[in-house]
Amino acid sequence: MKTITVAAAIILNEQNQLLLVRKQNTHAFMQVGGKLESNEPPEVAIQREILEEIGCESEIKQFVGRFETAAANEPDHLLISYVYEVELKQAPHIAAEIAEMKWIDLHDQSTLLAPLTQYVVIPWCQQNLVY
């Protein structure tokens, strides 16, 4: 099976809503993030991708883990994700290949989510947030 290796960001606001993006020509909403470049460490990739996709400087709060899920937009691919909780230093806006950006509640039932978001990120947020 082919693999895709990415760095992905968990970005929450004060209302504990999760920031998701949808890339052009795709249907599922997913974490801000993207593929690692050759020999690029994931913690460098995540900050580069955040700057490219939503135009923000960011600070890594913690490394959440390495996860394997189905890829949202590439059939028959395994997605290997290095997931970080990240804090933005300014308000995000759409840039690069992003078609749509939105904040969702962790109990959102109406948004089509990528497998990583649905099976890893949202459960992690629900377990780790203090309400």
N, C-alpha and C positions, 0 to 999 in steps of 0.2 A: 504494500500500500504506500502511496506517495504521502509525504508529510509536508506540512507548511509550519514553519516556526515563527511565532509572533511575540511581541510584547503588547500587553493590554493593560489599560488603566481603569481602576475603579475610582470614579470621581463623584463625590456626594456633595450636595449643598446643605445649607442650614436646616432645611425641611426634611433631610434624609431622603431626598430624591436622587436618583441615579442618572448621570448624563450618558446618553446613548446617541450614536450617529448611524446614519444609513448612507452607504456609499452609492455613487451614481450607478445605475443599471443593476441594482440589487434590491431585494425586498426586505430582508431582515435587519432589524436594529441591533447594534453591537457596541462593544466597548470602543472608545477611542484607542487607537493603536495600529500596529501594522508589522509587516515582515521585517526581520532583522537583515541588515546589509551584511556582506561578507566580513567575517571577523569582528562584527559589532556586538559589544556586550548588550544584553537586554535592557539594563538600566540606562544605557545611553540611547538606545533605540526608542524607548518609551518617551523620553523627553523630546527627542527629535520629532517623533510622530505627533505628539500633542501640539507642538509648535506648528507643524505642517498642516494638521487637520483642523485645529480650532484656534490657532493663532495665539496660544498662551505660553508664557513661561510657567514652569511647574516645579514642584518639590515633591520628591518621593517620601511618603510617610512610612511605608513598610512594604516589604516583599511578602505577598500573600502566598505564593506557591507556584509550582509548575503543574499544569493540568493537561490532560489529553481528552479531546472531544472530537466530534464530527465537525468538519468545516462547514460554515453556513452557506457559502456560495460556490464551493468547488466539490462536486460530487466525488465520492470515492477517495477523498483525502482525509488524512488524520491531521487535526490541528493541535500543535504543541504550543501552549501559551505560558509565558512568564507573566504573572499577574501582579500588579503593584497597586497599592492604594496611594493615590496622588492628590495633592492639593494644588489648585490653580492659583496663580498670582494676579489674575485679572479675569474679567468676564469673557467667556468663550464666544466665538463667532465662527460661522462656516467658512472653511477655506479648502484648498486642495481639491480632492475628489469627493468631497462630502456633498450629498444632495439634500440631507435633512438632519437636523439635530434637535433633540428634545430631552427634557427632564421627565422621568417617569417615577411614579410611586412604586415601592417595592411589591405592592400587591396588584399592580397593573395586570389586567387580563386581556386587554384589547390590542396590545402591540405585538407584532410578529417579532420574536426574539431569536437571535443566534443561539445555537446550543451552549456555547460557553457562558453567555449571559444568563440563559434560563436555568442551566443545571449546576453552575459553579458560582457565578458572581452574585446572583440574587440570594441564593441560600446563605452564602458567606455573609452578605450584608445583613440579612435577617438575624443571623446568629451573633454577629459582632457589634451591632449597633445598640447603643443605650438609649432607650426612648424616655 
